[in-house]
Amino acid sequence: MASITRPVVAIAGATGHLGKHVTAAFLSSTFQDKFSEIILLSRNESCLFQPSSSQPGVKLTTRRYNEHNLEEALQGIQILVNTVGPSGHDFKTKIAATLPRTDIRVYFPSEFGVDHCGHDFAHLEWDEKKKHVVHVQSVNAHIKICRIFCGLILEDSIGPWFGLDTQNGQYTSVGSFRTPVSFTSLDDVGRTVASLATMPTEKIPEVVHVGGDSRSIAEIAGIMESAGAGHIKIDCLPYEEYKAETIAKPSWRPAAYLWFLMGDGGIAHTPAYLGDDNDLVNPGQRLWKWKTVEDLAKETNAQPVKDVVWPRHK
């Protein structure tokens, strides 16, 4: 499959929680001139970016798309980045069915989380992601599919829903609190996608693992303490018992599953665990500096997600 010089790239879900960060990365001075056109796709017309949002010299197009005009909306595109969220599985199925009638040659499906491919349990959301990739492969065997796994989103994850209650000085792990857990900031996820999209098609891997920072729960506690959080106590829940109870009935909600994966290495994007492709997408950190847990601690005064209301007693 020959590569295309300065291809046209489109971002589906461009105005969503992750999509806007992916959009910003493609429009940044580091990557913008690698593409002949950047197309922002959104189902919400009022949220579409305006041309003034782009950098000088960038051809930026906005397209409103829906299940009825997908074929038209996806014409003239060589690379498609799908950042549609978990509520859009039916829509993503329609996108997959449309791909053979387009010029899209590289497809980044909506992953950008944990690598669920080797799990020994069912999870309704991650099972849908698996089905989506199989569907895309079945309808278009010639398309290059690149699944990007980034671990946990740094800005969203050091909170009590994963047992990391910094504000109240209490961390709880499921299993080992010394197992590395990989975190990637929203901006760095966007940059990772943009970097991969600049590569020759034949050099883009099918699976990529990145982690802006990989830290154990014990290390995170130490970092937050050093940044002024005060003493953080660490407790442990029994891994096997917690996992068995969690997976007994498959769920759409990922938090409880992610919690035990944090303790068993299932979110460790390091050479000793799932692999580390940081240097592939950002050689020697010459394109950007990865945001770290220390960076988050400093910018939040050791109180990440302090404004999020958490129902502690439910």
SULMO-V820428 format. One line per field, one symbol per residue. phi: phi as a letter, one per 30 degrees, with the letter a starting at -180 (. if undefined). burial: + if it has 9 or more other C-alpha atoms within 8 Angstrom, else -. A space follows every 10 residues. Layout:
# SULMO-V820428
phi->???
burial->???
This chain:
# SULMO-V820428
phi->.ddcdhdccb cdidcdeded ddeddddddd beddbdaccc cbdcddcddc eddddeicdc bcbdbadcbe dddcdiccbc cccddddcdd dddddedded cbcdcbbcdd cibddcdcdc bcbddddddd dddddeddca dcddcbcccc icdedccdbd dciccdecib cbccidccdd bcbbdeddde ddddddddde edcdddbbcb aeabbddddd eddddddjdi dcdccbcddd dddedddebe bddceddddd ddccidbccb edccjbcedd dbehhddacd dcdedddddc hibdhdcddc ddcc
burial->------++++ ++++++-+++ ++++++++-- +++-++++++ ++-----+-- ---++--+-+ +++++----+ +-+---++++ ++++------ -++++++++- -+++++++++ +++++----- -+++++++++ -++-+++-++ --++++++++ +++++-++++ ++++++--++ ++++++++++ ++++++++++ ++++++-+-- +--+---+++ ++++++++++ +++++-+-+- -+-+-++-+- -++--++--- ---+-+++++ ++++++++++ --+++++++- +++-+----+ +++--+++-- +++++----- ----
